Amino acid sequence: MPVASTVLLNRLLARGKFRHAQVLMELAELGSVQRAADAMGMTQSSVTQSLAYLEQLLEVPLFHRHARGVRPTEACLDLLPV
């Protein structure tokens, strides 16, 4: 059963940080962990850790990983406009 975007937003606001929202948006826009890290002045490892924290916090996968980068899941696409 899909989780409502308002539930995801409430979880993010309760325990997330602004940096986590930035990581989410950069990954969705750029489609690559390395490009998002470069754009934010972070290491690839720290972006990956932030994404893992977000997915654990929200209890839902946010991106499909593939050899050429990442692609947002339905849950991520629902959360982005909010």
N, C-alpha and C positions, 0 to 999 in steps of 0.2 A: 504494500500500500504506500503510495507516494506521500511524502511529508509536505505539508502546506508551507509555502514560502514565508508566511508570517511566523510559523513555528521556528523555521530556520533563522529568520532575522532575530527573533527574540533570544535564541541561543547564542547567536553571534554577539548581540549587544550585551548580554549578561556576562560573558566570559572572554569574548574576543577583544582584540586591540585594533586600533586604526590600521596598523601595519598589516594585519591579517586581511582586512578588507582591500587594502592596496594590492597585496599579493594576488588575491582572488581576481581583481579587475585586470591586472597586468597579464596574468596567465590567460585569462579569457580573451583578451585583446590580441596578445602576441602569439599565443599558441605554442610557446616554448619556455621551459624552465630557465634555460641559459639566457635567452633574450630578456625575459622578465627580470632575472637577477641583474643583468647588465643595466637595464633601464632604471632599476631601483637602487643601484649601487650596493648590491648584496652579493653574497656568494651563491652559487648554485645549490650548495648544501643547505644554506639557511632558508632559501625559498622552498626547497623540498621539505624541510622540517616544518616550516610554517604551514604548508599545504597538509602535511600529515596531521598536524595539530588541529587544523580547521575541520578536516574530515572526521577526526575523532570527536571533536566538540559537537559537530552538527549531526553525527551518527549517520552520515550518508556520503557516498563517493561523489566528488565534485568534478572530476575529470577522468576521461578515458586516456590512458597512457598508450602511446604507440611509438614506433621507432623514430618518427619525425617530429615528435612533440606531444602536446596534449590537446584534447578536444573536450569542451564542456559537456557534462551530463545534463539530463533534463532538470535535475535539482539545481544545478548551478545556473542554468538559463532562467529558471524561475526566480532565483534569488537576486540575480544581477540587476534587474530593473528597480528592485526595492532599495 
